[in-house]
Amino acid sequence: MSFKNRTFFWFAWLLGLFVVGYAFAQEASSGESDGAIQIFIAALNEHLGAAANFLFSVFFFDFGLGLPLIVIVLTGGGIYYSFYFGWITFRGFKHSLNVIRGRYDHPDHPGEISHFKALTSALSATVGLGNIAGVAIAVSAGGPGAVFWMIVTAFFGMASKLASCTLAVMHRKIHPDGRVSGGPMYYLEHGLSGKGLRPVGRTFAVIFALLTIGGSLGGGNMFQANQTVEILGTVAEGFKTYNWVIGLFMASMVAIVIIGGIKRIGNVTSRVVPFMCGLYVLTSILIILSHITEVPTLIANIIAQAFTPEAMYGGFLGVLVQGVRRAAFSNEAGLGSAAFAHAAAQTDEPAREGMVAMIGPFIDTVIICSMTALVCMITGAYQLAEFQGQGGSLVGAKMTAAAFDSFIPGARYVLAFAVMLFAYSTMISWSYYGERAWEYLFGIKSILAYRIIFVCFVFIGAVTALQNVLDFSDAMILGMAFPNIIGGIILSPQIKAVLKEYWGRYKAGELAVYK
């Protein structure tokens, strides 16, 4: 299809989306119980709600220990990798930063995007409401000590992300035209097949792909659009009244980027992610510096309260139950999602890309989440009565907005803008994740169908609040951890061998530096 025909196709399709979506929004907001759309929504909510409740009863089963199964799997995987790989996440930290700076980039290396663009593409899917809302809820529920457990989780999560992204490059498929097909499905199927576990590997891969598609349409799409409208509505009520306009705008902007594939996604995220992170962090730093004399006391308070039962519960509550469910773990470490983006990196060294990927949780949680926590603590917003005993991302975002606004009048506008950018970048990255999973199951010729479905769901998410649909998609995203962690641990000897060989050459000065 030529550029002219492709442009006309997307214009005509978006015009159709506008017409159909407007009618959808009008009926959905009319309150008529006998409307076809209302009946469909009610049925969808009912069935997916039941499924979500069942999945969460499994994932959050705590064996009477107070630790949900999903926490044991994710943190257990991170702890295992950290010790098994000899804490290379700390030893290789400086080298990782040099790789991200482009010192080892070479245009002839296989892949589609640079190390930096791969990292920003992965970060764009993780930096979002978990950083803004989940952290606020964690500090409110568990006190300042919750921050300690977030940071601990992030450091172990670095090893989980290193493992999955190293495997992603080891087992990716590079097509003759240079396009890359990669992700956990490939290393689960081919890696486990190499160990004589082909039926297990194929089963894990198919399950993971299905979970990824469901998660991309819900938590990586509808939820982001829905919460964008809600948070913009706290600035001006008109955004909620004309939510269909916001939905159409966001759907159009997502469509423009995702039709270009990972190269265009990488180009966009390499600009948007540093800007939005910088904007958010700069505003946070201004508040922190204005109370710099209080920071040592706050840090001491965090450490002192870290080991109280309330703080430990609150830390896991924010990172898992509230922050993690709403953002599928603020850094997605252990879920395998970042492996999709990093599989496309231009490199001939799997270990090198794994070391780039491990920086993601550090930026996402150690830096950005800590900033949010300190702002909420300094301003005292987490102790405000209006936010006590409440949960949910919107409440958490309002709490963070109140913290920013108490110091910089009008800062809520900056926060609303940041949230919109966070949501947008999350959607375009998750569209790529879902697309790779869709290609794995249904073939490359059907990708256009997925892209159309994805853009439609952006609009639906903006105009309709389907809580059970979102709960179900969150369950699918969390479910990705099970095949990914289990498969990764089975394949960990392969990862360790690659890391050991690469690190040995690095210490011996044998790695070529191009810049």
C-alpha positions in Angstrom: 0.0 0.0 0.0 1.5 3.4 -1.1 1.9 6.3 1.4 -0.9 8.2 -0.3 -3.3 5.2 -0.1 -2.3 4.4 3.4 -2.9 7.9 4.5 -6.3 8.0 2.9 -7.1 4.6 4.6 -6.3 5.8 8.1 -8.1 9.1 7.5 -11.3 7.4 6.4 -11.0 4.8 9.2 -10.6 7.5 11.9 -13.5 9.4 10.4 -15.6 6.3 10.8 -14.3 5.9 14.3 -15.4 9.4 15.1 -19.0 8.8 13.8 -19.4 5.4 15.4 -17.7 6.4 18.6 -19.8 9.5 19.0 -22.9 7.4 18.8 -21.4 4.9 21.2 -20.6 7.7 23.7 -24.1 9.2 23.4 -25.9 5.9 24.1 -23.4 4.9 26.8 -24.0 8.1 28.7 -27.7 8.3 28.1 -28.5 6.0 31.1 -31.1 4.0 29.1 -30.9 0.5 30.5 -32.5 -1.1 27.5 -29.8 0.2 25.0 -27.9 -2.4 23.0 -24.6 -0.9 24.1 -25.7 -0.8 27.8 -26.7 -4.5 27.6 -23.4 -5.4 26.0 -21.5 -3.4 28.7 -23.4 -5.0 31.5 -22.8 -8.5 30.2 -19.1 -7.8 29.5 -18.7 -6.4 33.0 -20.4 -9.4 34.6 -18.5 -12.2 32.9 -15.1 -10.5 33.0 -15.7 -9.5 36.6 -16.2 -13.1 37.6 -13.1 -14.1 35.7 -11.0 -11.3 37.2 -12.2 -12.3 40.7 -11.1 -15.9 40.1 -7.7 -14.9 38.7 -7.0 -12.5 41.6 -8.0 -15.2 44.1 -5.3 -17.3 42.7 -2.6 -14.6 42.2 -3.2 -13.1 45.7 -3.5 -16.4 47.6 -1.2 -15.9 50.5 -1.0 -19.4 52.1 -1.9 -17.8 55.4 1.5 -16.0 55.4 0.2 -12.6 54.4 2.4 -12.7 51.2 0.4 -13.1 48.0 1.6 -15.8 45.5 2.4 -13.2 42.9 4.7 -11.3 45.3 6.5 -14.6 46.1 7.0 -15.3 42.4 8.1 -11.8 41.4 10.4 -11.0 44.3 11.6 -14.6 44.5 12.6 -14.5 40.9 14.5 -11.2 41.4 16.3 -12.5 44.5 17.3 -15.7 42.7 18.6 -13.9 39.7 20.5 -11.3 41.8 22.5 -14.0 43.7 22.8 -16.4 40.8 24.3 -13.8 38.5 26.7 -12.6 41.2 25.1 -9.1 41.7 26.1 -8.0 38.2 23.4 -5.4 38.4 25.7 -3.4 40.7 29.0 -4.4 39.2 27.9 -3.5 35.7 26.0 -0.3 36.5 28.6 2.1 35.2 29.2 0.0 32.1 25.4 0.0 31.5 25.3 3.8 31.5 28.2 3.9 28.9 26.2 1.6 26.7 23.1 3.8 26.9 25.2 6.8 26.0 26.0 5.1 22.7 29.7 4.3 23.2 29.1 0.7 21.9 26.5 1.5 19.2 27.4 0.4 15.7 25.0 1.0 12.7 25.8 -2.4 11.2 24.8 -4.4 14.3 21.5 -6.4 13.8 18.4 -4.8 15.1 16.1 -1.9 14.5 16.7 0.7 17.2 19.6 1.9 19.4 20.2 0.9 23.0 18.9 4.3 24.1 15.7 4.1 22.1 15.1 0.5 23.3 15.4 1.7 26.9 13.1 4.7 26.4 10.6 2.5 24.6 10.5 0.1 27.5 10.4 3.0 30.0 7.5 4.7 28.2 5.4 1.6 29.0 6.4 1.6 32.7 6.7 5.2 33.8 3.1 6.4 34.4 0.4 6.3 37.0 2.2 3.8 39.1 4.8 6.5 39.8 2.4 9.3 40.4 -0.6 7.5 42.0 0.7 4.1 43.4 3.5 5.7 45.4 1.1 8.2 47.0 -1.2 5.4 48.1 1.7 3.4 49.4 3.0 6.2 51.6 -0.5 7.0 52.8 -1.3 3.3 53.6 2.1 2.2 55.1 3.7 5.4 56.1 7.2 6.6 55.1 8.7 3.1 55.5 6.9 1.9 52.4 9.4 3.8 50.3 12.2 1.5 51.6 10.4 -1.6 50.3 9.8 0.0 47.0 13.5 0.6 46.5 14.4 -2.9 47.7 11.9 -4.3 45.2 13.4 -2.2 42.4 17.0 -3.4 43.1 15.9 -7.1 42.9 13.8 -6.2 39.9 16.8 -5.0 38.0 18.1 -8.6 37.9 14.8 -9.9 36.6 14.7 -7.4 33.8 18.3 -8.2 32.9 17.5 -11.9 32.6 14.4 -11.5 30.4 16.0 -8.9 28.0 19.2 -11.0 27.7 17.1 -14.0 26.7 15.1 -11.8 24.3 18.1 -10.9 22.2 19.5 -14.5 22.4 16.3 -16.0 20.9 15.0 -13.2 18.7 14.2 -13.7 15.0 15.7 -11.3 12.5 13.9 -11.2 9.1 15.7 -10.6 5.8 14.4 -7.0 5.7 15.9 -6.3 9.1 12.7 -6.4 11.0 12.8 -8.1 14.4 10.4 -10.6 15.9 11.2 -11.0 19.6 9.8 -11.3 23.1 9.3 -13.9 25.8 7.3 -16.1 23.5 10.4 -16.9 21.4 12.8 -17.6 24.3 10.1 -19.6 26.1 9.4 -21.8 23.1 12.9 -22.1 21.6 14.9 -21.9 24.8 12.9 -24.6 26.6 12.8 -26.7 23.4 16.6 -26.7 23.6 16.3 -28.3 27.0 13.9 -31.0 25.8 10.8 -29.3 27.1 9.2 -28.3 23.8 5.6 -28.9 24.8 6.1 -26.9 28.0 7.8 -24.1 26.1 5.2 -23.9 23.4 2.4 -23.9 26.0 4.1 -21.2 28.1 4.7 -19.1 24.9 1.0 -19.3 23.8 -0.2 -18.5 27.3 2.2 -15.5 27.5 1.1 -14.2 24.1 -2.6 -14.4 25.0 -2.0 -12.6 28.3 0.0 -9.9 26.6 -2.7 -9.2 24.1 -5.3 -8.9 26.8 -3.1 -6.8 28.9 -2.2 -4.5 26.0 -5.9 -3.7 25.3 -6.8 -3.2 28.9 -4.1 -2.0 31.3 -1.8 -0.8 28.5 -4.6 1.0 26.6 -8.2 1.5 28.0 -7.0 2.2 31.5 -4.6 4.8 30.3 -7.2 6.6 28.2 -9.8 6.4 31.0 -7.6 7.8 33.7 -6.3 10.6 31.4 -9.9 11.8 31.0 -10.5 11.5 34.7 -7.4 13.4 35.7 -8.0 16.1 33.1 -11.5 16.4 34.6 -10.0 17.5 37.9 -8.5 20.5 36.0 -11.7 21.3 34.0 -15.0 19.5 34.1 -15.4 20.0 30.4 -12.9 17.3 29.7 -15.3 14.7 31.1 -18.3 16.2 29.3 -16.5 15.9 26.0 -14.6 12.8 26.7 -15.3 11.5 23.2 -13.3 14.4 21.8 -10.3 13.4 24.1 -10.8 9.8 23.0 -10.8 10.6 19.4 -7.7 12.8 19.8 -5.8 10.2 21.7 -6.8 7.4 19.3 -5.6 9.5 16.3 -2.3 10.3 18.0 -1.7 6.7 18.8 -2.6 5.5 15.3 -0.2 8.0 13.7 2.7 6.5 15.7 1.9 2.7 15.8 1.5 2.4 12.0 5.2 3.1 11.8 6.2 0.2 14.0 9.0 0.1 16.5 11.3 2.5 14.6 8.7 5.3 14.8 7.8 4.3 18.4 11.5 4.5 19.3 11.8 7.9 17.7 8.8 9.3 19.6 9.7 7.8 23.0 13.3 8.9 22.8 12.0 12.4 22.8 8.9 12.2 24.9 10.2 10.0 27.8 13.3 12.2 28.7 11.1 15.3 28.4 8.2 14.0 30.6 10.6 12.4 33.2 12.7 15.6 33.3 9.6 17.8 33.7 8.2 15.6 36.5 11.6 15.2 38.3 12.5 18.9 38.0 9.2 20.0 39.6 9.8 17.4 42.4 13.4 18.6 42.9 12.2 22.2 43.3 9.9 21.1 46.1 12.5 18.9 47.7 15.2 21.6 47.6 12.9 24.1 49.2 12.8 21.8 52.2 16.3 20.4 51.9 17.0 20.7 55.6 14.1 18.3 56.3 15.4 15.6 53.9 17.9 13.9 56.3 15.1 13.6 58.9 12.8 12.2 56.3 15.4 9.6 55.2 16.0 8.6 58.8 12.2 8.3 59.3 11.9 6.1 56.2 14.6 3.7 57.5 13.2 3.7 61.0 9.7 2.8 59.9 10.7 0.4 57.2 10.5 -2.7 59.5 7.3 -2.0 61.3 4.4 -4.3 60.3 2.4 -1.4 58.9 5.3 -0.2 56.8 6.1 -3.6 55.3 2.4 -4.2 54.5 2.1 -0.7 53.1 5.2 -1.1 50.9 3.8 -4.2 49.3 0.4 -2.7 49.2 1.6 0.3 47.2 4.0 -1.6 45.0 1.7 -4.6 44.5 -2.0 -4.2 45.4 -2.5 -0.6 44.6 0.5 0.6 42.6 1.2 -2.7 40.9 -2.3 -3.6 40.0 -2.9 -0.1 38.5 0.4 0.0 36.7 1.3 -3.7 36.5 4.2 -3.2 38.8 5.5 0.3 38.5 8.6 -1.0 36.7 7.1 -4.3 35.2 10.2 -6.2 36.4 9.7 -9.9 36.0 6.7 -9.6 33.7 8.7 -9.9 30.6 7.1 -6.9 28.8 10.3 -4.9 28.4 11.8 -7.9 26.5 9.7 -6.9 23.5 11.3 -3.5 23.1 14.8 -4.6 24.0 14.7 -7.5 21.5 14.6 -4.9 18.7 17.9 -3.2 19.9 20.8 -2.9 17.5 23.3 -5.2 19.1 25.2 -8.5 18.6 25.7 -8.9 22.4 22.6 -10.3 24.3 24.3 -9.6 27.6 24.9 -6.0 26.7 21.2 -5.4 26.1 20.3 -7.1 29.3 22.6 -4.7 31.2 20.9 -1.7 29.4 17.5 -3.0 30.4 18.4 -3.4 34.1 18.6 0.4 34.4 14.8 0.7 33.8 13.7 -0.2 37.3 16.3 2.1 38.8 15.0 5.1 36.8 11.4 4.2 37.2 11.3 3.3 40.9 14.4 4.4 42.7 14.5 7.9 41.1 10.9 8.8 40.0 8.9 6.9 42.7 11.3 8.2 45.4 10.7 11.7 44.2 7.0 11.3 44.5 7.2 9.9 47.9 9.4 12.7 49.2 7.1 15.3 47.8 4.1 13.7 49.5 6.0 13.5 52.7 7.4 17.0 52.7 4.1 18.6 51.9 2.2 16.3 54.3 -0.3 15.5 51.6 -0.3 11.8 52.4 -1.7 12.6 55.9 -4.7 14.7 54.6 -8.0 13.3 55.9 -9.6 13.4 52.4 -7.2 10.7 51.2 -7.4 8.3 54.2 -9.0 5.0 53.8 -9.3 5.3 50.0 -7.6 3.5 47.2 -7.4 3.6 43.4 -5.1 5.5 41.0 -7.3 8.5 40.6 -7.3 9.2 44.4 -3.5 8.7 44.4 -3.0 11.1 41.5 -5.2 13.7 43.3 -3.0 13.2 46.4 0.1 13.9 44.4 -1.5 16.8 42.7 -2.4 18.3 46.1 1.2 17.9 47.2 2.5 19.7 44.1 -0.2 22.4 44.3 0.5 23.2 47.9 4.0 24.4 47.0 3.6 25.6 43.4 0.1 27.0 42.8 -1.2 25.7 39.5 1.2 22.7 39.5 -1.8 20.4 39.1 -1.9 21.6 35.5 1.7 20.5 35.0 0.9 17.2 36.6 -2.2 16.7 34.4 -0.1 17.4 31.3 2.6 14.9 32.6 -0.1 12.3 33.2 -1.4 12.7 29.6 2.2 12.2 28.2 2.7 9.2 30.5 -0.5 7.6 29.3 0.2 8.3 25.7 3.7 6.9 25.8 2.4 3.8 27.7 -0.2 3.2 25.0 2.2 3.3 22.1 4.7 1.0 23.7 2.1 -1.5 24.8 0.6 -1.5 21.3 4.0 -2.8 20.1 4.1 -5.5 22.8 0.6 -6.6 21.9 1.4 -6.5 18.2 4.4 -8.8 18.6 2.3 -11.3 20.6 -0.5 -11.1 18.0 2.1 -11.7 15.2 3.4 -14.8 17.1 -0.1 -16.3 17.3 -1.7 -15.2 14.0 1.0 -14.2 11.6 2.4 -10.9 10.3 -0.4 -10.5 7.7 -3.0 -10.0 10.4 -1.1 -7.1 12.2 -3.3 -4.4 10.7 -6.3 -6.0 12.3 -4.6 -5.7 15.7 -3.7 -2.1 15.2 -7.3 -1.2 14.3 -8.6 -3.0 17.3 -6.0 -1.3 19.6 -6.9 2.2 18.4 -10.6 1.4 18.8 -10.0 0.4 22.4 -8.2 3.8 23.0 -11.5 5.5 22.2 -13.6 3.0 24.1 -11.4 3.5 27.2 -11.9 7.2 27.1 -15.7 7.2 26.9 -16.6 4.2 29.0 -15.6 3.1 32.5 -15.5 -0.7 32.4 -14.0 -1.5 35.8 -14.3 -5.3 35.5 -12.7 -5.2 32.0 -9.8 -3.2 33.5 -9.5 -5.6 36.5 -9.5 -8.6 34.1 -6.7 -7.0 32.0 -4.7 -6.2 35.1 -5.0 -9.9 36.1 -3.7 -10.8 32.6 -0.7 -8.5 33.0 0.2 -9.9 36.4 -0.3 -13.4 35.0 2.5 -12.8 32.5 4.9 -13.2 35.4 4.3 -16.9 35.9 5.4 -18.3 32.6 8.1 -15.7 32.3 9.7 -16.2 35.7 9.4 -20.0 35.7 10.8 -20.3 32.1 13.6 -17.7 32.9 14.7 -19.7 35.9 14.9 -22.9 33.9 17.0 -21.0 31.3 19.1 -19.1 33.8 22.3 -21.2 33.3 22.3 -20.0 29.6 22.0 -16.4 30.8 24.7 -16.8 33.3 27.1 -18.3 30.8 26.5 -15.4 28.3 26.9 -12.8 31.1 30.1 -14.4 32.4 31.7 -14.6 28.9 30.7 -10.9 28.1 31.9 -9.6 31.4 35.2 -11.4 31.1 35.8 -9.7 27.7 34.8 -6.3 29.1 37.2 -6.6 32.0 40.0 -7.7 29.6 39.4 -4.6 27.5 38.4 -6.7 24.5 35.0 -4.9 23.7 35.1 -2.5 20.7 34.2 1.1 21.6 32.8 3.1 18.6 32.2 6.5 20.2 
